[in-house]
Amino acid sequence: MEKIVKIKKINLNQKFKKVYEYWQPKVIAEMNEYQFKLAKVKDEFIWHKHEETDETFFIIKGQLTIELKNEKLLLNKGEMVVIPKGVEHRPFADKECEIMLIEPKETVNTGNIISEMTVKNDQWV
């Protein structure tokens, strides 16, 4: 007998209305062992890296710069980038920006650094 699964669409605009604080990703979906997280960002984050995983930044609204040791990547609405594991980076946005992160479950937002910007995982909206 086939298992009946309720499949729901996700409206990103409605989900972003539930995200209030900057740099605090909220989970909206899971696929296999990956989570899709939404975040509002503004000003600068901390330098960090993820030793065990790549990290995907997808720009939904606004503009995000990701600073690397030797260059800066400017991302606009509709663009994305994959930061390879082990690459130190620092995202920042001059104005409020809405992003989606795609990364494995249990990925710590500040990677190898624990700071006041580290947030609890698995916060759903």
MARLOFI-311518 format. One record per atom (N, C-alpha, C): residue number from 1; atom name; y, z, x. Coordinates in nm, 4 decimals. Example, Ala and Ser with C-alpha at 12.3 -4.5 7.8 and 13.67 -1.06 7.14 Angstrom:
BEGIN
1:N:-0.5690:0.7800:1.3190 $
1:CA:-0.4500:0.7800:1.2300 $
1:C:-0.3300:0.7800:1.3200 $
2:N:-0.2250:0.7080:1.2850 $
2:CA:-0.1060:0.7140:1.3670 $
2:C:0.0030:0.7870:1.2900 $
END
This chain:
BEGIN
1:N:-0.1180:0.0000:0.0836 $
1:CA:0.0000:0.0000:0.0000 $
1:C:0.1247:0.0000:0.0884 $
2:N:0.2186:-0.0866:0.0571 $
2:CA:0.3406:-0.0992:0.1363 $
2:C:0.4339:0.0185:0.1095 $
3:N:0.4887:0.0720:0.2165 $
3:CA:0.5825:0.1828:0.2063 $
3:C:0.7154:0.1312:0.1502 $
4:N:0.7694:0.2015:0.0531 $
4:CA:0.8980:0.1635:-0.0055 $
4:C:1.0092:0.2364:0.0697 $
5:N:1.1017:0.1597:0.1223 $
5:CA:1.2110:0.2154:0.2005 $
5:C:1.3419:0.1748:0.1354 $
6:N:1.4297:0.2699:0.1187 $
6:CA:1.5633:0.2423:0.0648 $
6:C:1.6510:0.1950:0.1797 $
7:N:1.6978:0.0728:0.1704 $
7:CA:1.7832:0.0161:0.2742 $
7:C:1.9255:0.0157:0.2219 $
8:N:2.0154:0.0764:0.2985 $
8:CA:2.1551:0.0885:0.2571 $
8:C:2.2451:0.0150:0.3546 $
9:N:2.3447:-0.0529:0.3001 $
9:CA:2.4442:-0.1148:0.3870 $
9:C:2.5429:-0.0069:0.4310 $
10:N:2.6107:-0.0339:0.5402 $
10:CA:2.7068:0.0610:0.5963 $
10:C:2.8418:-0.0074:0.6030 $
11:N:2.9425:0.0547:0.5445 $
11:CA:3.0779:0.0024:0.5464 $
11:C:3.1548:0.0750:0.6571 $
12:N:3.1904:0.0022:0.7629 $
12:CA:3.2569:0.0649:0.8770 $
12:C:3.3927:0.1234:0.8406 $
13:N:3.4680:0.0546:0.7550 $
13:CA:3.5991:0.1072:0.7146 $
13:C:3.5860:0.2416:0.6447 $
14:N:3.4877:0.2539:0.5547 $
14:CA:3.4665:0.3817:0.4862 $
14:C:3.4228:0.4904:0.5837 $
15:N:3.3385:0.4543:0.6784 $
15:CA:3.2919:0.5529:0.7772 $
15:C:3.4061:0.5991:0.8680 $
16:N:3.4931:0.5058:0.9098 $
16:CA:3.6048:0.5444:0.9970 $
16:C:3.6996:0.6417:0.9270 $
17:N:3.7069:0.6383:0.7936 $
17:CA:3.7919:0.7332:0.7201 $
17:C:3.7417:0.8768:0.7346 $
18:N:3.6167:0.8934:0.7785 $
18:CA:3.5581:1.0261:0.7973 $
18:C:3.5632:1.0722:0.9429 $
19:N:3.6222:0.9908:1.0286 $
19:CA:3.6362:1.0251:1.1705 $
19:C:3.7814:1.0661:1.1925 $
20:N:3.8019:1.1916:1.2299 $
20:CA:3.9370:1.2461:1.2372 $
20:C:3.9862:1.2713:1.3794 $
21:N:3.8979:1.3129:1.4671 $
21:CA:3.9389:1.3543:1.6007 $
21:C:3.9063:1.2455:1.7032 $
22:N:3.9906:1.2338:1.8030 $
22:CA:3.9695:1.1344:1.9077 $
22:C:3.8565:1.1752:2.0016 $
23:N:3.7858:1.0742:2.0504 $
23:CA:3.6817:1.0882:2.1514 $
23:C:3.5631:1.1727:2.1053 $
24:N:3.5391:1.1756:1.9738 $
24:CA:3.4253:1.2511:1.9212 $
24:C:3.3367:1.1588:1.8388 $
25:N:3.2453:1.0866:1.9055 $
25:CA:3.1616:0.9870:1.8373 $
25:C:3.0773:1.0477:1.7252 $
26:N:3.0677:0.9712:1.6162 $
26:CA:2.9887:1.0120:1.5004 $
26:C:2.8821:0.9056:1.4745 $
27:N:2.7611:0.9490:1.4513 $
27:CA:2.6484:0.8585:1.4288 $
27:C:2.6553:0.8013:1.2875 $
28:N:2.6333:0.6691:1.2772 $
28:CA:2.6287:0.6050:1.1452 $
28:C:2.4935:0.5411:1.1168 $
29:N:2.4114:0.5194:1.2206 $
29:CA:2.2807:0.4564:1.2007 $
29:C:2.1950:0.4754:1.3252 $
30:N:2.0637:0.4601:1.3039 $
30:CA:1.9693:0.4628:1.4154 $
30:C:1.8783:0.3416:1.4059 $
31:N:1.8406:0.2889:1.5207 $
31:CA:1.7459:0.1792:1.5286 $
31:C:1.6555:0.2073:1.6480 $
32:N:1.5266:0.2210:1.6210 $
32:CA:1.4326:0.2601:1.7250 $
32:C:1.4845:0.3889:1.7886 $
33:N:1.5072:0.3934:1.9153 $
33:CA:1.5571:0.5156:1.9792 $
33:C:1.7061:0.5072:2.0095 $
34:N:1.7754:0.4126:1.9460 $
34:CA:1.9189:0.3940:1.9693 $
34:C:2.0017:0.4425:1.8520 $
35:N:2.1240:0.4861:1.8817 $
35:CA:2.2186:0.5258:1.7779 $
35:C:2.3414:0.4357:1.7837 $
36:N:2.3962:0.4106:1.6664 $
36:CA:2.5232:0.3412:1.6511 $
36:C:2.6247:0.4488:1.6166 $
37:N:2.7285:0.4610:1.6995 $
37:CA:2.8264:0.5676:1.6823 $
37:C:2.9657:0.5081:1.6687 $
38:N:3.0463:0.5677:1.5810 $
38:CA:3.1853:0.5277:1.5664 $
38:C:3.2733:0.6352:1.6285 $
39:N:3.3836:0.5903:1.6872 $
39:CA:3.4803:0.6850:1.7440 $
39:C:3.6198:0.6261:1.7349 $
40:N:3.7144:0.7146:1.7119 $
40:CA:3.8546:0.6798:1.7268 $
40:C:3.8955:0.7332:1.8631 $
41:N:3.9677:0.6517:1.9371 $
41:CA:4.0081:0.6922:2.0709 $
41:C:4.1564:0.6656:2.0916 $
42:N:4.2166:0.7482:2.1738 $
42:CA:4.3579:0.7315:2.2107 $
42:C:4.3814:0.8103:2.3388 $
43:N:4.4691:0.7576:2.4234 $
43:CA:4.4981:0.8153:2.5540 $
43:C:4.3747:0.8009:2.6430 $
44:N:4.3609:0.8846:2.7433 $
44:CA:4.2523:0.8594:2.8376 $
44:C:4.1378:0.9588:2.8232 $
45:N:4.0192:0.9087:2.8563 $
45:CA:3.8984:0.9894:2.8612 $
45:C:3.8795:1.0316:3.0069 $
46:N:3.7668:1.0861:3.0416 $
46:CA:3.7414:1.1300:3.1786 $
46:C:3.6565:1.0258:3.2528 $
47:N:3.6669:1.0277:3.3842 $
47:CA:3.5779:0.9465:3.4666 $
47:C:3.4367:1.0039:3.4523 $
48:N:3.3396:0.9168:3.4281 $
48:CA:3.2011:0.9618:3.4156 $
48:C:3.1073:0.8426:3.4311 $
49:N:2.9780:0.8715:3.4374 $
49:CA:2.8757:0.7678:3.4390 $
49:C:2.7513:0.8202:3.3688 $
50:N:2.6694:0.7280:3.3246 $
50:CA:2.5427:0.7619:3.2598 $
50:C:2.4311:0.7174:3.3539 $
51:N:2.3624:0.8136:3.4116 $
51:CA:2.2595:0.7836:3.5120 $
51:C:2.1352:0.7171:3.4531 $
52:N:2.1063:0.7436:3.3251 $
52:CA:1.9799:0.7002:3.2664 $
52:C:1.9905:0.5816:3.1711 $
53:N:2.1128:0.5378:3.1372 $
53:CA:2.1231:0.4338:3.0350 $
53:C:2.2496:0.3506:3.0488 $
54:N:2.2415:0.2282:2.9994 $
54:CA:2.3604:0.1457:2.9822 $
54:C:2.4353:0.1981:2.8603 $
55:N:2.5623:0.1585:2.8464 $
55:CA:2.6435:0.2006:2.7316 $
55:C:2.7218:0.0796:2.6811 $
56:N:2.7165:0.0574:2.5504 $
56:CA:2.7861:-0.0559:2.4906 $
56:C:2.9095:-0.0082:2.4159 $
57:N:3.0223:-0.0724:2.4420 $
57:CA:3.1482:-0.0493:2.3711 $
57:C:3.1793:-0.1746:2.2903 $
58:N:3.1939:-0.1612:2.1588 $
58:CA:3.2295:-0.2726:2.0716 $
58:C:3.3606:-0.2360:2.0030 $
59:N:3.4631:-0.3187:2.0184 $
59:CA:3.5954:-0.2866:1.9655 $
59:C:3.6061:-0.3366:1.8219 $
60:N:3.6270:-0.2444:1.7302 $
60:CA:3.6399:-0.2757:1.5883 $
60:C:3.7858:-0.3020:1.5528 $
61:N:3.8750:-0.2187:1.6059 $
61:CA:4.0184:-0.2306:1.5756 $
61:C:4.0974:-0.1794:1.6951 $
62:N:4.2000:-0.2523:1.7332 $
62:CA:4.2848:-0.2082:1.8427 $
62:C:4.2449:-0.2682:1.9757 $
63:N:4.2790:-0.1961:2.0812 $
63:CA:4.2592:-0.2446:2.2172 $
63:C:4.2144:-0.1282:2.3051 $
64:N:4.1143:-0.1505:2.3862 $
64:CA:4.0596:-0.0480:2.4753 $
64:C:4.0554:-0.1035:2.6170 $
65:N:4.0944:-0.0217:2.7114 $
65:CA:4.0796:-0.0575:2.8523 $
65:C:3.9722:0.0316:2.9115 $
66:N:3.8822:-0.0290:2.9860 $
66:CA:3.7825:0.0486:3.0599 $
66:C:3.8118:0.0297:3.2072 $
67:N:3.8474:0.1393:3.2688 $
67:CA:3.8795:0.1365:3.4105 $
67:C:3.7519:0.1583:3.4910 $
68:N:3.7292:0.0692:3.5854 $
68:CA:3.6188:0.0812:3.6797 $
68:C:3.6803:0.1102:3.8166 $
69:N:3.6011:0.1360:3.9150 $
69:CA:3.6551:0.1695:4.0475 $
69:C:3.7397:0.0557:4.1056 $
70:N:3.7028:-0.0698:4.0786 $
70:CA:3.7726:-0.1821:4.1413 $
70:C:3.8446:-0.2743:4.0449 $
71:N:3.8409:-0.2444:3.9156 $
71:CA:3.9056:-0.3329:3.8184 $
71:C:3.9243:-0.2622:3.6851 $
72:N:4.0004:-0.3266:3.5982 $
72:CA:4.0193:-0.2783:3.4617 $
72:C:3.9774:-0.3885:3.3661 $
73:N:3.8979:-0.3518:3.2656 $
73:CA:3.8551:-0.4461:3.1635 $
73:C:3.9354:-0.4198:3.0368 $
74:N:4.0094:-0.5191:2.9891 $
74:CA:4.0864:-0.5066:2.8662 $
74:C:4.0064:-0.5683:2.7526 $
75:N:3.9732:-0.4872:2.6525 $
75:CA:3.8923:-0.5321:2.5391 $
75:C:3.9753:-0.5297:2.4121 $
76:N:3.9703:-0.6389:2.3363 $
76:CA:4.0412:-0.6518:2.2095 $
76:C:3.9436:-0.6496:2.0935 $
77:N:3.9967:-0.6393:1.9730 $
77:CA:3.9168:-0.6413:1.8507 $
77:C:3.8165:-0.7561:1.8558 $
78:N:3.6914:-0.7242:1.8238 $
78:CA:3.5869:-0.8247:1.8217 $
78:C:3.5182:-0.8479:1.9546 $
79:N:3.5628:-0.7787:2.0597 $
79:CA:3.4996:-0.7935:2.1903 $
79:C:3.4147:-0.6711:2.2226 $
80:N:3.3204:-0.6908:2.3138 $
80:CA:3.2346:-0.5805:2.3556 $
80:C:3.2017:-0.5944:2.5033 $
81:N:3.1545:-0.4845:2.5599 $
81:CA:3.1111:-0.4842:2.6984 $
81:C:2.9953:-0.3849:2.7112 $
82:N:2.9039:-0.4160:2.8022 $
82:CA:2.7957:-0.3248:2.8365 $
82:C:2.8240:-0.2725:2.9766 $
83:N:2.8378:-0.1414:2.9866 $
83:CA:2.8574:-0.0766:3.1163 $
83:C:2.7186:-0.0365:3.1667 $
84:N:2.6756:-0.0933:3.2794 $
84:CA:2.5413:-0.0625:3.3294 $
84:C:2.5258:0.0851:3.3696 $
85:N:2.4032:0.1331:3.3601 $
85:CA:2.3784:0.2722:3.3997 $
85:C:2.4201:0.2930:3.5445 $
86:N:2.4740:0.4116:3.5703 $
86:CA:2.5156:0.4484:3.7043 $
86:C:2.6543:0.4005:3.7445 $
87:N:2.7225:0.3238:3.6570 $
87:CA:2.8557:0.2731:3.6901 $
87:C:2.9616:0.3701:3.6381 $
88:N:3.0419:0.4250:3.7279 $
88:CA:3.1464:0.5179:3.6886 $
88:C:3.2580:0.4419:3.6172 $
89:N:3.3037:0.4986:3.5066 $
89:CA:3.4059:0.4316:3.4256 $
89:C:3.4914:0.5340:3.3529 $
90:N:3.6095:0.4873:3.3088 $
90:CA:3.6997:0.5727:3.2320 $
90:C:3.7681:0.4865:3.1259 $
91:N:3.7329:0.5075:2.9987 $
91:CA:3.8005:0.4329:2.8923 $
91:C:3.9335:0.4980:2.8554 $
92:N:4.0295:0.4152:2.8128 $
92:CA:4.1546:0.4675:2.7592 $
92:C:4.2176:0.3650:2.6664 $
93:N:4.3003:0.4160:2.5771 $
93:CA:4.3702:0.3322:2.4807 $
93:C:4.5128:0.3835:2.4664 $
94:N:4.6095:0.2941:2.4809 $
94:CA:4.7500:0.3331:2.4661 $
94:C:4.7817:0.3726:2.3227 $
95:N:4.7196:0.3032:2.2267 $
95:CA:4.7354:0.3322:2.0839 $
95:C:4.5974:0.3582:2.0261 $
96:N:4.5931:0.4162:1.9062 $
96:CA:4.4644:0.4449:1.8443 $
96:C:4.3783:0.3189:1.8374 $
97:N:4.2538:0.3343:1.8730 $
97:CA:4.1569:0.2251:1.8762 $
97:C:4.0284:0.2745:1.8092 $
98:N:3.9644:0.1871:1.7332 $
98:CA:3.8372:0.2203:1.6692 $
98:C:3.7258:0.1435:1.7389 $
99:N:3.6252:0.2163:1.7839 $
99:CA:3.5161:0.1548:1.8590 $
99:C:3.3799:0.1941:1.8016 $
100:N:3.2805:0.1103:1.8321 $
100:CA:3.1410:0.1448:1.8062 $
100:C:3.0715:0.1537:1.9407 $
101:N:2.9960:0.2603:1.9586 $
101:CA:2.9138:0.2788:2.0776 $
101:C:2.7690:0.2580:2.0372 $
102:N:2.6934:0.1905:2.1219 $
102:CA:2.5505:0.1727:2.0981 $
102:C:2.4802:0.2259:2.2215 $
103:N:2.4000:0.3316:2.2004 $
103:CA:2.3368:0.3987:2.3133 $
103:C:2.2146:0.4767:2.2659 $
104:N:2.1250:0.5113:2.3578 $
104:CA:2.0068:0.5877:2.3187 $
104:C:2.0437:0.7239:2.2596 $
105:N:1.9569:0.7718:2.1713 $
105:CA:1.9729:0.9077:2.1185 $
105:C:1.9853:1.0040:2.2358 $
106:N:2.0544:1.1120:2.2133 $
106:CA:2.0710:1.2200:2.3119 $
106:C:2.1622:1.1830:2.4279 $
107:N:2.2275:1.0670:2.4232 $
107:CA:2.3215:1.0328:2.5291 $
107:C:2.4454:1.1210:2.5155 $
108:N:2.4804:1.1892:2.6220 $
108:CA:2.5974:1.2775:2.6229 $
108:C:2.7219:1.1910:2.6437 $
109:N:2.8226:1.2117:2.5610 $
109:CA:2.9420:1.1260:2.5668 $
109:C:3.0127:1.1293:2.7024 $
110:N:3.0029:1.2397:2.7742 $
110:CA:3.0691:1.2503:2.9050 $
110:C:2.9721:1.2258:3.0207 $
111:N:2.8542:1.1740:2.9902 $
111:CA:2.7586:1.1362:3.0948 $
111:C:2.7225:1.2501:3.1866 $
112:N:2.7520:1.2312:3.3147 $
112:CA:2.7129:1.3274:3.4172 $
112:C:2.8106:1.4438:3.4326 $
113:N:2.9148:1.4469:3.3515 $
113:CA:3.0185:1.5509:3.3609 $
113:C:3.0175:1.6344:3.2323 $
114:N:3.0197:1.7645:3.2472 $
114:CA:3.0353:1.8524:3.1319 $
114:C:3.1787:1.9053:3.1374 $
115:N:3.2539:1.8811:3.0295 $
115:CA:3.3944:1.9221:3.0268 $
115:C:3.4339:1.9581:2.8839 $
116:N:3.5621:1.9859:2.8656 $
116:CA:3.6121:2.0161:2.7311 $
116:C:3.6019:1.8944:2.6394 $
117:N:3.5777:1.7761:2.6946 $
117:CA:3.5643:1.6546:2.6140 $
117:C:3.4190:1.6271:2.5733 $
118:N:3.3252:1.7053:2.6259 $
118:CA:3.1845:1.6900:2.5882 $
118:C:3.1671:1.7377:2.4441 $
119:N:3.1028:1.6546:2.3614 $
119:CA:3.0814:1.6917:2.2217 $
119:C:2.9326:1.6977:2.1903 $
120:N:2.9012:1.7662:2.0829 $
120:CA:2.7638:1.7811:2.0372 $
120:C:2.7101:1.6458:1.9895 $
121:N:2.5857:1.6184:2.0241 $
121:CA:2.5199:1.4964:1.9788 $
121:C:2.4784:1.5057:1.8324 $
122:N:2.4441:1.3903:1.7776 $
122:CA:2.3877:1.3793:1.6423 $
122:C:2.4793:1.4302:1.5317 $
123:N:2.6083:1.4080:1.5465 $
123:CA:2.7037:1.4380:1.4403 $
123:C:2.7158:1.3123:1.3533 $
124:N:2.6660:1.3202:1.2307 $
124:CA:2.6621:1.2041:1.1395 $
124:C:2.7800:1.2033:1.0440 $
125:N:2.8248:1.0825:1.0079 $
125:CA:2.9232:1.0650:0.9002 $
125:C:2.8664:0.9668:0.8002 $
END
